Amino acid sequence: MTTKEVMTQLKSFGNESTKKTLLKHGAKEPFFGVKVADLKKITKKVKKDHKLSLELYATGNSDAMYLAGLIADEDQITKTDLKRWAKEAYWYYISEFTVPWVAAESKYGYELGLEWIKSKKENIAAAGWSTLSSIANLRPDEELDIDKYSELLDHIGDNIHEAPNRVRYVMNGFVIAVGGSIKKLSPQAKKIAKKIGKVEVNVGDTACKVPMATDYIQKIIDRGTLGKKRKSARC
């Protein structure tokens, strides 16, 4: 499919109810309000298409940008592409899902994640923490820098409540990801989760809640999936 054909398809899938919901979450024009289920219909047709993913992301249309992440080829995308994507990710669906998913599956994810978390720009820092979380969920423990992940847990324990709004949310998610995915660090993650307690995040006019990391990690342990890795970051 061409970019023009995809945009026409996205427009046809546009849903006013979905659009209103996404606006409450922080989406901005231009976008059609396409449900993820409908985006995946296009994904099934297109599969992975590097050129098309770059063109769709460049439209600035939120629906097209999210779809770009679903069809991006992690083996072809460049570090420059990913940096540009992180810079242009103007709301959290893109900065905390689309960009980190693709980055984490690429060979540049760990390097970029560590770089991005140092950014003073909220969207880029959030993309960094989300990328590192996805890497923890994907890669075998023996391929991870356990000492660095331990250091990052301690950093969150000392700094989360002073971090920017969405960065607080993804830092909390990082504690959960490490606590549930890296067996060796699960005890430390539980201690950090207890230390930080409830994390306050302004989620706008939505019913979203910030998960309690202590409870979430314990649920993972209780259902017997501690250390289980995912096949893909994208969903």
C-alpha positions in Angstrom: 0.0 0.0 0.0 1.1 3.6 -0.7 1.1 6.3 1.9 -1.9 7.9 0.1 -3.8 4.6 0.2 -3.1 4.1 3.9 -4.2 7.6 4.8 -7.4 7.1 2.9 -8.0 3.9 4.7 -7.3 5.5 8.1 -9.7 8.3 7.3 -12.4 5.7 6.6 -11.7 4.0 9.9 -12.0 7.3 11.8 -14.4 7.1 14.8 -15.7 10.2 16.6 -16.0 8.4 19.9 -12.5 7.2 19.7 -11.3 10.7 18.7 -13.0 12.3 21.7 -11.4 9.8 24.0 -7.9 10.3 22.5 -8.3 14.1 22.8 -8.8 13.7 26.5 -5.6 11.7 26.7 -3.6 14.4 24.9 -3.9 13.7 21.2 -3.8 16.7 18.9 -5.0 17.4 15.4 -4.5 16.1 12.8 -5.8 12.6 13.4 -8.9 10.6 12.6 -9.5 8.6 15.8 -8.8 5.1 14.6 -9.1 2.2 17.0 -6.0 0.0 17.5 -8.0 -3.0 16.3 -8.5 -1.2 12.9 -4.9 -0.2 12.7 -4.0 -3.8 13.0 -6.2 -4.6 10.0 -3.8 -2.5 8.0 -0.8 -4.0 9.7 -1.9 -7.4 8.5 -2.0 -6.2 4.9 1.3 -4.3 5.0 3.3 -6.3 7.5 6.7 -4.6 7.9 7.5 -1.8 5.5 10.4 0.5 6.4 9.9 3.1 3.7 6.1 3.3 4.4 6.6 3.5 8.1 8.9 6.6 7.7 6.5 8.3 5.4 3.5 7.7 7.7 5.4 8.9 10.7 6.4 12.1 8.8 2.7 13.0 8.2 2.4 14.1 11.8 -1.0 12.4 11.9 -1.3 10.6 15.2 -3.1 7.5 13.8 -0.5 7.3 11.0 2.4 7.7 13.5 1.1 4.9 15.7 0.6 2.7 12.6 4.2 3.5 11.6 5.4 1.9 14.8 3.4 -1.2 14.2 4.9 -1.8 10.7 8.4 -0.4 11.2 11.3 -2.7 10.4 13.6 -2.8 13.4 16.4 -4.2 11.3 16.3 -1.3 8.8 15.5 1.7 11.0 18.5 3.9 11.8 19.6 5.6 14.9 18.9 8.9 13.2 15.4 7.8 12.3 14.7 6.8 16.0 16.1 10.1 17.3 13.9 12.0 14.9 10.9 10.0 15.9 11.6 10.6 19.6 11.9 14.3 19.0 8.7 14.5 17.0 6.6 12.3 19.4 4.3 15.0 20.7 2.1 13.0 23.0 2.4 9.9 25.2 0.8 7.3 22.9 3.7 8.0 20.5 6.5 8.8 23.0 5.8 6.0 25.4 4.6 3.3 23.1 5.4 3.7 19.4 8.9 5.0 19.6 10.1 2.8 22.5 8.6 -0.4 21.0 10.6 0.1 17.8 13.7 1.3 19.5 13.7 -1.6 22.0 13.5 -4.1 19.1 16.3 -2.4 17.2 20.0 -2.7 17.9 20.1 0.9 19.1 17.5 0.6 21.9 19.7 0.3 25.0 22.1 3.0 23.9 19.3 5.4 23.0 17.3 4.6 26.1 20.2 5.6 28.3 20.7 8.8 26.3 17.1 9.8 26.3 16.5 9.4 30.0 18.9 12.2 30.6 16.9 14.6 28.4 15.2 17.6 30.0 12.4 17.3 27.5 9.6 15.3 29.0 8.6 13.3 25.9 12.1 12.2 25.1 13.0 11.2 28.7 9.7 9.3 28.9 10.6 7.5 25.6 13.9 6.6 27.2 12.5 4.9 30.3 9.9 3.1 28.2 12.5 1.8 25.9 14.6 0.4 28.7 11.5 -1.1 30.2 10.7 -2.9 26.9 14.2 -4.1 26.7 13.9 -5.7 30.1 10.7 -7.4 29.0 12.3 -8.7 25.8 15.9 -9.7 26.3 17.2 -12.7 28.3 18.7 -11.6 31.6 22.1 -12.7 30.5 22.0 -10.1 27.7 21.2 -7.3 30.1 23.5 -5.0 32.1 22.1 -6.0 35.5 24.4 -3.6 37.3 23.1 -0.7 35.3 19.5 -1.7 35.7 20.1 -1.9 39.5 21.6 1.6 39.4 18.6 2.9 37.5 16.2 1.4 40.1 18.1 3.2 42.9 17.9 6.4 40.8 14.2 6.1 40.5 13.8 5.5 44.2 15.6 8.8 44.9 14.2 10.9 42.2 10.8 9.8 40.9 8.6 12.2 42.8 10.5 15.2 41.5 10.5 14.1 37.9 8.2 15.6 35.2 4.6 14.3 35.1 4.8 11.6 32.4 8.3 10.7 33.3 7.0 9.8 36.8 4.5 7.5 35.1 7.1 5.6 33.0 9.6 5.4 35.9 6.9 3.6 37.9 6.4 1.4 34.9 10.2 0.7 34.7 10.1 -0.6 38.3 7.3 -2.9 37.5 9.0 -4.1 34.3 12.3 -4.9 36.1 10.5 -6.4 39.1 8.5 -8.7 36.8 11.1 -9.5 34.1 14.5 -9.6 35.7 14.6 -12.3 38.4 17.8 -11.2 40.0 16.5 -7.7 40.5 13.0 -8.5 41.5 13.7 -8.2 45.3 15.4 -4.8 44.7 12.5 -3.6 42.6 10.0 -4.6 45.3 12.0 -2.6 47.8 12.1 0.4 45.5 8.4 0.0 44.8 7.7 0.1 48.5 9.9 3.1 49.0 8.3 5.2 46.3 4.7 4.2 47.3 1.9 5.9 45.4 3.0 7.9 42.4 0.9 11.0 41.6 0.5 11.7 37.9 -1.9 14.1 36.2 -3.7 12.0 33.7 -6.0 14.7 32.5 -9.8 14.2 32.1 -9.5 10.4 32.0 -10.2 7.5 34.3 -6.6 6.2 34.0 -4.8 5.4 37.2 -1.1 4.9 38.1 -0.6 1.2 39.0 0.9 0.5 42.5 4.2 -1.0 41.6 4.2 -3.1 44.8 0.9 -4.7 44.0 1.7 -5.2 40.3 5.0 -7.0 40.9 3.4 -9.2 43.5 0.6 -10.2 41.0 3.3 -11.2 38.5 5.0 -13.4 41.1 1.7 -14.9 42.3 0.7 -16.0 38.8 4.0 -17.6 38.3 5.3 -15.5 35.4 8.3 -13.9 37.1 11.1 -13.6 34.5 8.9 -14.5 31.6 10.0 -12.5 28.5 7.9 -11.2 25.6 8.4 -12.0 22.0 7.6 -8.5 20.8 7.3 -5.1 22.5 4.6 -4.0 20.1 0.9 -4.5 20.7 
